[in-house]
Amino acid sequence: MKYKFIESNRKQYGVERMCRVMNVSRSGYHKWIKRKMSRRALENIRLGLWIREIFKEKHEVYGNRRIRIELLKKGILCNHKRVRRLMRENGLEVRQKRKYKVSTTDSKGNTRIFLNWLKTQKPDRPGEILVSDITYIPTTEGWLYLAAVMDLFTREILGYAVENFMGAKLVLRALNEAFKKVEPQKVKLFHSDRGKQYSSDSVIKTLSNLGIKQSMSRKGNCYDNAAMESFFHTLKTEWLHPLKITTKEKTKLRIFDYFEIFYNRNRIHSALGYISPVEFREKFETNENVY
């Protein structure tokens, strides 16, 4: 009973002081503590340390399910409910997401609309179908505009461009970056929304000369380009919004880190069986089972 009282009040009065007043030894108290601590409690301490390490390594954006996958990769078995409880006990909270949506599609008066071929075509290999979109990013020095091109099969971002303007050149820059990683001759379809940037002479000519069929979402239907919508949402809520809005240059560096270091190579994706886009592509190329 004495040791139990000391344990319950040690923060208020201190262990040494209470041991002296109650005429018990500190060594006896510590032996009682060790006996009291169960195997399960020790496992929770060790597991909590692993969870904290993974959480920090993944930039505080992984929830309990993704952390569980990372633990399994290390040979540590546990369910997501236990991970969730230990995250809560260790004060590990995923960066808060907030709603942020600005429409970038300006199709008013645009008569150069392509059919939505994405409804009937699905990719069977990397580089077969590319999807693209443009989004706004606020900075302390004004807006930045980001165009990105994604491989729909691997969800890898093949090319992107960040500029102060939102014209056809922005899309072409992202496309040219993508074509450094995938052979244009193997691309069957390029899908986007109905923005005027994607129906400009330069973009249409570039795709047509390469023999790439162009496809566009239905008017006002974000689900037709769900992969890109989801990507931009994740970029903003995980990577950009949790930090204070900063300068254009620092924002560009932050975007570079996300694409080149974290998203493509490290961030596991639920649609890919919880592996990263690059790992998914490499497994496919080596004929490994990717699902």
DRENTOR-101242 format. One record per residue: y, x, z of N, C-alpha, C in turn; residue in one letter. Coordinates in steps of 0.001 Angstrom, whole numbers, padded with zeros to 6 digits, always signed. Atoms other than C-alpha are relative to their C-alpha. Layout:
YXZYXZYXZa ...
//
This chain:
-001211+000819+000000+000000+000000+000000+001265+000855+000000m -001173-000882-000051+002384+002891+000788+000318+000546-001387k -000232-000562+001336+001889+004474-002643+000534-001063-000968y -000461+001078+000861+002371+001127-004333+001473-000318+000252k -001404+000246-000341+005655+000611-002446+000887+001106-000575f -000771-001128+000541+006854+004094-003447+000173-000144-001507i -000055+000167+001452+005999+003427-007099+000999-001088-000386e -000877+001135+000309+007911+000126-007052+001472+000303+000278s -001390-000247-000408+011050+001625-005458+000487+001427-000266n -000334-001421+000180+011099+005219-006739+001341+000226-000687r -001280-000177+000685+014105+004705-008996+001179-000215+000942k -001104+000316-000922+016203+003305-006169+000137+001035+001120q -000068-000883-001175+015270+005662-003323-000489+001424-000252y +000520-001325+000278+013502+008623-004917-001346+000225+000664g +001370-000203-000486+009868+009703-004480-000031+000909+001221v +000048-000980-001091+010487+012714-002217+000477-000615+001318e -000571+000597-001206+012643+010755+000239-000968-001010+000615r +000895+001024-000525+010168+007860+000551-001297+000607+000542m +001203-000664-000511+007173+010179+000960+000248+000567+001401c -000346-000572-001299+008949+011883+003864+000125-001088+001053r -000210+001097-000951+009979+008614+005545-001317-000682+000353v +001253+000715-000229+006520+007066+005126-001139+000937+000405m +000960-000988-000511+004760+010292+006190-001258+000104-000882n +001099-000260+000939+002647+010757+003042+000398+001181-000872v -000286-001185+000816+002352+013791+000779+000335-000401-001439s -000333+000240+001411+003857+013958-002681-001221+000215-000881r +001195-000274+000793+000618+015456-004018-000954-001193+000046s +000843+001188-000122-001278+012439-002692+000520-001136-000857g -000608+001050+000823+001171+010107-004401-000305+000240-001483y +000232-000305+001408+000804+011909-007736-001465-000149-000385h +001417+000221+000263-003001+011857-007471-000284-001493-000155k +000162+001459+000084-002773+008100-006906+000504-000515-001350w -000567+000393+001296-000586+007759-009996-000990+000297-001118i +000944-000382+001056-003125+009634-012140-001232-000894+000001k +001156+000888-000095-005998+007517-010854+000333-001394-000499r -000439+001349+000352-003980+004369-011415+000124-000170-001524k -000258+000101+001427-003174+005169-015045-001322-000125-000759m +001249+000277+000701-005951+003659-017155-000062+000755-001323s +000196-000623+001312-007389+005038-020362+000871-000691-001044r -000817+000772+000935-005621+002254-022256+001467+000394+000099r -001399-000381-000197-002276+003248-020727+000278+001362-000619a -000161-001331+000596-002768+006871-021761+000000-000086-001530l +000034+000195+001451-003667+005734-025288+001331-000561-000501e -001282+000587+000387-000482+003656-025415+001114+001036-000006n -001013-001064-000040+001592+006682-024433-000112+000882-001239i +000207-000843+001172+000034+008822-027154+000366-000744-001287r -000301+000806+001182+000278+005996-029701+001506-000214-000139l -001452+000177+000025+003905+005404-028738+000717+001210-000556g -000596-001239+000518+004715+009046-029496-000186+000104-001505l +000252-000001+001436+003084+008780-032945+000915-000999-000702w -000836+001047+000599+004966+005546-033658+001451+000455-000077i -001389-000483-000025+008287+007088-032648+000215+001064-001079r -000129-001063+000999+007669+010105-034891+000044-000568-001415e +000021+000625+001327+006799+007953-037924+001283-000796-000236i -001208+000823+000110+009724+005611-037250+001210+000858-000379f -001118-000894+000294+012211+008513-037278-000167+000647-001375k +000277-000654+001282+010527+010196-040247+000315-000923-001168e -000238+000981+001047+010873+006990-042279+001380-000637+000119k -001424+000380-000041+014585+006690-041497+000255-001352+000661h -000168+001214-000797+014132+003745-039095-000013-001282-000828e +000046+001196+000844+013358+001288-041906-001391-000631-000032v +001357+000537-000008+009611+000772-041332-000222-000927+001185y +000404+000913-001059+008433-002260-039374-001432+000279+000425g +001325-000257-000588+005123-002611-037525-001117+000088-001033n +001088-000004+000984+002979-003286-040617-000033+001312-000786r -000010-001264+000748+004120-000230-042553-000330+001183+000904r +000345-001076-000934+003904+001981-039472-001499+000012+000257i +001458+000066-000182+000333+000754-038955-000716+000695-001160r +000603-000655+001162-000500+001889-042508+000108+001516+000123i -000189-001446-000165+000957+005339-041786-000917+000544+001088e +000925-000421-001068-001098+005538-038577-001427+000094-000532l +001341-000015+000580-004256+004668-040517-000217+001236-000860l +000098-001212+000821-003521+007545-042901-000280+001235+000856k +000237-001101-000933-003609+009815-039859-001300-000174+000775k +001269+000257-000665-006935+008331-038758+000128-000700+001331g -000238+000692-001267-005411+006303-035913-000142-001499-000221i +000283+001414+000197-006831+002773-035715+000718-000860+001035l -000629+000994-000888-004780-000091-034252+000500-001144-000868c -000514+001115+000785-003540-003511-035299+001525-000067+000091n -001456+000026+000093+000039-004369-036217+000648-000646+001227h -000564+000639-001188+000502-006555-033116+000211+001023+001123k -000141-001042-001016-000091-003572-030833+001158+000934-000346r -001114-000842+000446+002296-001470-032913+001328-000692+000284v -001234+000770-000236+004912-004225-032690+000379+000008+001478r -000278+000005-001439+004560-004400-028900+000491+001372+000472r -000403-001342-000424+004818-000626-028472+001366+000382-000564l -001337-000238+000553+007832-000485-030782+001047-000672+000879m -000926+000735-000856+009507-003111-028634+000166+000703+001341r -000054-000678-001294+008615-001272-025406+000735+001330-000074e -000678-001286+000173+009981+001984-026831+001406-000138-000580n -001357+000237+000480+013206+000366-028045+000218+000379-001447g -000103-000355+001415+012477+001002-031738+000257-001254-000820l -000377+001180+000764+014327-001588-033788+000346+000401-001422e -000298-000246+001400+014360-001637-037564+001453-000341-000261v -001411+000252+000324+017854-001453-039004+000202-001449-000395r -000253+001418+000236+019306-004932-039036+000418-000244-001437q -000359+000369+001360+019450-006566-042433+001050-001108+000022k -000982+001073+000091+022368-008697-043452+000054-000492-001438r -000080+000556+001341+022906-010965-046379+001173+000633-000740k -001072-000576+000813+024898-009398-049178-000332-000252-001451y +000315+000324+001389+024959-010848-052651+001286-000196-000786k -001113+000159+000935+027523-010413-055417-000589-000071-001396v +000545+000138+001345+026687-011662-058889+000685+000968-000947s -000561-000949+000959+027142-008994-061560-000211-000466-001426t +000323+000477+001339+025989-011082-064511+001180-000759-000595t -001091+000662+000718+028845-011924-066850-000505-000334-001399d +000562+000395+001296+027239-013862-069692+000844-001084-000679s -000861+001037+000556+030104-016271-070360+000398+000357-001436k -000350-000213+001400+030581-016596-074091-000942+000942-000718g +000946-000933+000597+027633-014292-074743-001020-000779-000836n +000921+000720+000887+025731-015594-077776-001184+000860-000418t +001084-000911+000384+023446-012572-078149-001034+000025+001130r +000976+000164-001069+020681-013776-075869-001411+000180-000562i +001385-000223+000414+017067-012625-076153-000934-000883+000827f +000993+000824-000698+013999-014667-075217-000567+000751+001205l +000621-000589-001188+012328-014101-071858-001486+000254-000282n +001386-000355+000316+009163-012300-072961-000777+000420+001247w +000661-000457-001217+008450-011158-069412-000877-001092+000617l +000791+001114-000525+007066-014610-068627-001456+000089-000436k +001351+000001+000572+004033-013983-070831-000619+001392-000094t +000522-001363+000128+003658-010193-070752+000019+000719+001345q +000114-000787-001222+002466-008056-067853-000443+001421-000364k +000361-001382+000340+002148-004246-067840-001426+000343+000419p +001344-000482-000299-001283-002600-067943-000033+001487+000314d -000062-001444-000229-000114+000993-067572+001449+000398+000275r -001370-000472-000237+002930+003067-066540+000789+000102-001301p -000900-000176+001135+005904+003032-068911-000101-001055-001076g +000183+001021+001030+004851-000097-070790+001126-001026+000009e -001088+000968-000134+007479-002540-069455+001033+000547+000976i -001094-000450-000841+010856-001466-068090+000909-001183+000316l -000955+001035-000394+013224-003733-066160+001260+000671+000530v -001274-000617-000378+016878-003133-065380+000982-001035+000533s -001048+000872-000524+019866-004549-063552+001175+000866+000444d -001220-000673-000467+023379-003673-062335+000437-000665+001297i -000510+000570-001240+024849-004119-058862+001281+000703+000417t -001214-000558-000585+028123-003545-057007-000334+000702+001309y +000118-000662-001294+028408-001121-054104+001414+000295+000516i -001351-000236-000524+031556-001130-051905+000134+001372+000644p -000321-001256-000693+033168+002114-050723+001431-000103+000519t -001376-000006-000512+036381+002995-048908+001009+000269-001110t -000889-000324+001127+037793+004040-052306-000142-000986-001156e +000185+001001+001049+036844+000899-054220-001468-000170-000345g +001371+000311+000374+033736-000382-055989-000650+001117-000803w +000843-000795+000892+030934+001682-057480-000969-000962-000672l +000940+000841+000727+028589+000224-060084-001268+000798-000269y +001292-000663+000116+024904+001098-060121-000891-000747-000986l +001001+000537+000925+022562+000534-063055-001292+000764+000223a +001286-000649-000236+018869+001233-062548-001042-000544-000967a +001110+000371+000884+015766+001178-064758-001298+000256+000749v +001251-000082-000750+012396+000489-063129-001213-000165-000915m +001297+000200+000634+008847+000882-064407-000684-001150+000741d +000525+001190-000676+007425-002567-063663-001427+000204+000509l +001386-000225-000416+003851-001254-063374-000074+000796+001304f +000060-000872-001179+004526+001453-060763+001111-000270+001002t -001201+000265-000799+007848+000129-059362+000829+001272+000239r -000776-001244-000118+009208+003662-059793+001334-000143-000715e -001302-000025+000661+012912+004046-060552+000029+001218-000909i +000063-001082+000983+012875+006088-063757+001368+000579-000313l -001346-000470+000313+016603+006302-064328+001042-000865+000676g -001106+000764-000586+019871+005294-062757+001319+000698-000318y -001341-000540+000220+023602+005779-063185+000964-000681+000958a -001005+000525-000921+026490+005330-060738+001374+000402-000522v -001320-000279+000564+030031+005034-062090+001056-000927+000598e -001124+000835-000424+033464+003524-061455+000181-001204-000925n -000132+001085+000974+033008+001190-064441-001339-000698-000179f +001220+000776+000198+030478-001458-065433-000107-000421-001458m +000111+000295+001418+030101-001203-069191-001345+000408-000564g +001249-000343+000670+027403-000517-071752-000379+001456+000231a +000296-001424-000219+027740+003236-071154-000776+000219+001293k +000721-000102-001273+026498+002715-067604-001488-000259-000223l +001392+000333+000303+023307+001087-068916-000645+001103-000824v +000544-001050+000866+022837+003757-071602-000303+001272+000783l +000262-001184-000828+023111+006532-069033-001292-000163+000789r +001226+000263-000755+020407+004928-066905-001221+000023-000920a +001098+000001+000967+018232+004389-069999-000373+001413-000425l +000257-001375+000435+018595+007985-071158-000714+000798+001084n +000698-000667-001104+017543+009199-067710-001460-000460+000065e +001365+000539-000034+014510+006907-067852-000851+000598-001116a +000754-000525+001139+013507+008227-071272-000353+001470+000143f +000417-001374-000303+013266+011725-069799-001341+000006+000735k +001223+000084-000791+010340+010496-067693-001101-000806-000684k +000985+000808+000706+008629+008073-070062+000301+000077-001489v -000188-000081+001445+008076+008299-073828+000453-001357-000535e -000509+001287+000511+010222+005611-075527-000983-000701-000940p +000933+000589+000958+007528+005102-078179-001098-000822+000683q +001044+000720-000732+005155+003834-075472+000531-001238+000729k -000609+001151-000673+007628+001284-074090-000062-001219-000923v +000128+001209+000815+006850-002220-075342+001139-000993+000237k -000961+001050-000355+009465-004292-073512+001046+000533+000971l -001101-000327-000915+012851-003851-071846+000639-001309+000428f -000486+001285-000508+013898-006754-069606+001229+000193+000886h -001224-000032-000811+017294-007459-068021+000508-001421+000185s -000644+001311-000052+019602-010319-067113+000828-000181-001270d -000767+000306+001213+022072-011827-069602+001378+000655-000022r -001304-000660-000039+024945-009507-068776+000405+000565-001346g -000516-000470+001289+027172-008486-071662-000319+001477-000243k +000324-001409+000160+026347-004837-070986-001320+000172-000761q +001325-000109+000609+022748-005462-072091-000062-000591-001418y -000028+000542+001363+023746-007360-075251+001079+000675-000849s -001001-000760+000759+026287-004760-076397-000652+000634-001223s +000506-000614+001233+025949-003180-079856-000769+001280+000295d +000600-001314-000257+025126+000246-078394-001372-000118+000657s +001289+000172-000682+022318-000972-076104-001020-000609-000951v +000919+000647+000946+020773-003268-078735-000461+000995-001066i +000336-000975+001041+020917-000509-081360-000948+001066+000525k +000845-001041-000590+019399+002084-079033-001437-000487+000151t +001341+000546-000214+016453-000150-078125-000688-000326-001326l +000559+000373+001299+015970-001399-081686-000490+001231-000764s +000378-001239+000702+015883+002136-083131-001275+000609+000574n +001196-000533-000650+013152+003011-080641-001183-000958-000094l +001076+000979+000157+011134-000090-081511-000354-000721+001283g +000241+000642-001295+011493-001564-078012+000516-001448-000039i -000382+001411-000007+011516-005369-077767+000869-000287+001223k -000911+000328-001093+014367-006733-075650-000290-001402+000518q +000284+001268-000669+013915-009557-073143+001080-000265+001037s -001024+000350-000975+016357-011443-070908-000433-001171+000880m +000306+001087-000935+016114-013713-067869+000649-001299-000441s -000632+001288+000240+016849-017389-068064+001328-000065+000753r -001331+000101-000586+020403-018371-067183-000084-000415+001468k -000083+000315-001421+021008-018308-063417-001320+000069+000733g +001323-000057-000641+017367-017514-062623-000303+001443+000410n +000210-001362-000492+017082-014387-060435-001483+000353+000111c +001436-000257-000153+013291-014809-060130-000607+000636-001247y +000514-000601+001224+012829-013743-063761+000055+001530+000051d -000107-001456-000147+013879-010237-062732-000161+000353+001482n +000178-000078-001450+012511-010396-059188-000181+001424+000506a +000263-001373-000451+011393-006759-059007+001305+000768+000206a -001278-000702-000139+014925-005440-059589+000856-000627+001083m -000754+000685-001056+016518-008073-057347-000486+000463+001369e +000578-000439-001270+014133-007085-054561+000355+001448+000295s -000329-001418-000198+014802-003383-055107+001435+000168+000489f -001404-000131-000406+018588-003735-054872+000216-000537+001416f -000108+000548-001358+018207-005908-051777-000468+001027+001028h +000545-001002-000912+016065-003227-050123+000926+001207+000109t -000925-001139+000004+018430-000422-051144+001188-000255+000921l -001209+000303-000768+021403-002162-049563-000303-000230+001478k +000264+000350-001404+019783-003498-046405-000633+001147+000782t +000637-001115-000692+017707-000401-045601+000869+001241+000039e -000580-001321+000195+019873+002417-046828+001525+000047+000054w -001460-000066+000113+023509+001504-047403+000728-000803+001077l -000704+000848-000959+024526-001385-045127-000050+000489+001445h +000023-000427-001400+023325+000125-041813+001017+001098+000313p -001002-001042-000208+025820+002952-042318+001384-000563-000284l -001370+000438+000268+029565+002563-042282+000354+000301-001455k -000440-000215+001381+031092+002162-045745+000808+001295-000057i -000631-001311+000064+032189+005606-046830+000562+000265-001391t -000620-000345+001276+033696+007478-049807-000982-000135-001157t +000851+000122+001179+032402+007252-053349-000962+001177-000115k +000846-001181+000136+031087+010802-053333-001156-000029+000992e +001056+000063-001009+029155+010362-050086-000980-001129-000298k +000877+001108+000369+027797+007023-051305-000934+000410-001128t +000838-000491+001105+026546+008671-054518-001108+000917+000514k +001010-000898-000582+024766+011354-052479-001060-000789+000763l +000928+000850-000754+023239+008673-050270-000964-000708-000955r +000833+000659+001003+021935+006820-053352-001001+000990-000591i +000883-001046+000529+020501+010063-054756-001156+000263+000968f +001042-000239-001003+018621+010696-051505-001029-001128+000010d +000913+001141-000045+017155+007194-051584-000958+000009-001187y +000825+000030+001201+015934+007377-055173-000963+001182-000072f +000761-001208+000299+014771+010962-055436-000866+000494+001156e +000726-000555-001148+013582+011751-051908-000835-001056+000715i +000690+000993-000823+012633+008523-050147-000746-001058-000814f +000620+001180+000629+011971+005500-052385-001158+000358-000928y +001037-000284+000986+010013+006965-055309-001209+000735+000577n +001068-000909-000439+007997+009524-053364-000584-000318+001370r +000458+000174-001375+007711+008354-049761-000135-001445+000470n +000019+001374-000525+008410+004660-049244-001203-000763-000533r +001173+000732+000438+005155+002718-049328+000392-001424-000386i -000370+001276+000610+005246-000510-051336-001155-000979+000151h +001053+000985-000242+003324-003652-050403-000673-000446-001291s +000567+000439+001272+002844-004635-054063-000899+001057-000633a +000812-001099+000546+001167-001263-054718-001149+000373+000928l +001069-000313-000940-001370-001447-051925+000445+000979+001069g -000596-000841-001049+000946+000328-049463-000127+001496-000287y -000221-001407+000329+001386+003610-051307+001324+000081-000756i -001299-000155+000655+004538+005032-052906-000144-000149-001514s +000076+000123+001461+005410+004462-056595-000549+001251-000690p +000488-001236+000620+004809+008133-057481-001492+000178+000258v +001424-000125-000320+001456+008182-055681-000827-001001-000804e +000686+001026+000781+000476+004949-057439-000177+000472-001448f +000077-000486+001390+001296+006455-060849-000995+001154-000127r +000886-001161+000063-000528+009701-060100-001462-000410+000143e +001370+000485-000144-003640+007825-058959-000481-000662-001285k +000364+000648+001261-003601+005759-062145-000290+001048-001068f +000162-001033+001020-003215+008868-064300-001257+000837+000193e +001229-000743-000267-006194+010503-062604-001209-000928+000102t +001079+000993+000063-008285+007339-063059-000550-000387+001377n +000426+000459-001332-008423+006593-059331+000277-001489+000129e -000206+001424-000262-008661+003039-058047+001313-000182+000755n -001329+000123-000610-005062+002064-057306+000188-001308+000756v -000125+001270-000749-005732-001353-055780-001123-000090+001027y 
//
